[in-house]
Amino acid sequence: MKKRVALILFGSLLALSLCACGGDDTASTTQGETADTTTTDETQEPVDTSSATVGDYEVSIGDASMISDDYTGEEAFLVNLTFTNNGEETTSPMLALMVEAYQDGVQLERAIIGSEDFDAGSESLNVQPGGSNEFQLVFTLTSESPVQVIAQEFLGDGTQATKTFDPATLA
């Protein structure tokens, strides 16, 4: 019985000592120094910058138009983009970039289109270093509100190309 109590006490002591090793994420400061508590506001909307260097790539958000969504029968939003590979390896816009569209603050879903006006395979074409490729993406709209398109490097530093479109003014 004494051995059991001793083992329980030893196990508890070991667990407590391991918990104490975790520490916290706040930085300690010496006298006269202050801790940097600057935070970023993730709800801040990006400014329209239709072209940007994102990592090893240049991305440019071009024009847009409305197109019929074959799957739902509703109108969809088609956007043209240009991808330039300034890296050292061959890659495609599909693998290198993350392109999203937002309407009323909510991300839009990709549309399923079977139209001659849409080149569905253009996003997956490989681009050699120094080469450029124009590609298209289509999104299903949820309202008549403006659409914000954001393009950034997949797992990049957050640098973005952004452009806002008003569906009411698109043909």
N, C-alpha and C positions, 0 to 999 in steps of 0.2 A: 504494500500500500504506500509506503514511504517512497519507494522508487517511482511509482506512478505519479505521485504528487510532485516529486522532484522533476520528472520528465515534463509534466504539464507546465510547471513554472519555468523551466529552461526553454521550452518551446515558445511560451508567451514572451519571455525576455528576448529571444532571438527575433521573433516577429516584430516586436516593438522597435528593436534596434534597426531592423531593415527599413521599417517605415520612416524612421528618423533620418535615414540617409537620402530620402527623396528630395528634400528641400522644396523651395518654391521658385517660380520663374522670375521673381522680381530681382532687379540688379541692386546690389548693395553699393552705397556711395560713401566716399570718405568726406571728412569735414570740409565744407566749402564747395563741394560738388553737388549738382542736382541730377536727379534721374530724368532721362528723356521720356516723357509720357505722351509724345505726339502720337495720335491715332489718325487713321484714315477713315473718311466717311464713305463706306461702300455703296451708299444709296445715291451718291452724287452722280448725275448723268454726265457722260463724256461729251465733250465738245465735238461738233462735226469736223472731222479731219478725214477726208475720204481716201487719203493715201498715207501709208506709214511703213517704216521699216520695223518689222517684227522678228526679232532674232536674226537668223540668216536669210530672211526673205523680205521681199517688198510686196505689199498687197495694196491694191487700189480698187475701191468700190466705184463702179461706173454707173450707168443709167439703169433704169428699172421700167417695167411695164406690167400691165395686168394681162392675165392669161386664164383661160377656162380650165378648171381642175376636172379632169376626166373622171376621177374617182367619186368625188362628192357632187359634181355638177355646179359647184360654186366658183366664183372668181378666185384666182390665186395671184400671188405677187412674185414676179420673176425679177431677179437682180443679176446683173453682169459684173463680174470681178476679173481682175488681172493679177496673176501670181508670177513673181520673178524669183528664181532660185539663185541666191547669192552664196549658198553654202558650198560645201565640198563634195556632197553626195547627191545622187539622183533621188528625187522624191516627188510626190504628187501633192496638190493642194489639199486633197482629202486627208492625207496623213500629217501634213505639216501645219495646217491651220484649223482653227475652230471658228466657224462662222455661224452667228445666231441672229435672228430677227426678233424684235420685240414690238408688241402693240398693246397699248394701255398698261405697260409695265409687266406684261406676261410674255414669256417666250412663245414664239409661234412654232407649230409643227411643220415639218417638211411636207410638201404636197406630192401626190402621185400624178404625174403628167405623162401623157402619151402623145404629145403634140409635135409637129414638125418645127415649131417655134422654140422648142426646148431641147438642148443637147445634154441629155442625161449623163453621158459618159465623160463629159469634159472635165469634171472635177477629179476623176480618178486617173487621168493621163499623167504619166511620169514626166518630169521636167529635169533635164540635165543641168549641172551647174552653169550659170550664166544665161540660161534659157528662160523664156516667158511663155505663159499659157493663159488664154482667156477661158473662163469657165462660168457656168450659170448655176444658180440655185433657185428653187421655187418653194414658197411658203404658203400655207393656207391662212387666209385672213380671218379674224374673229369679229372685226367691226370696220368702220370707215375711218378710224383714227389714223394718225401718222404712224409709219413703220420705221423703227430705228434698226439699222443693220450694223452689227459689230463683228469685225474680223480681227483675230489675234492668233499668235503662235500657240499651237497646242502645247500645254505645259510650259508656256513661256513666262516672261516677266510681267505680263499684264499690259504691255504696250498695245494700243488698239488703233485700227482705222475705223471710223464711224461715219455714217451718213444717214440722214433722216429723209424719208419720202412721204409725200401726201398722196394716198391712193386716188383721191378725187381729181388730181391733176394729171394722172398717168393715163395713157391711152391703152 
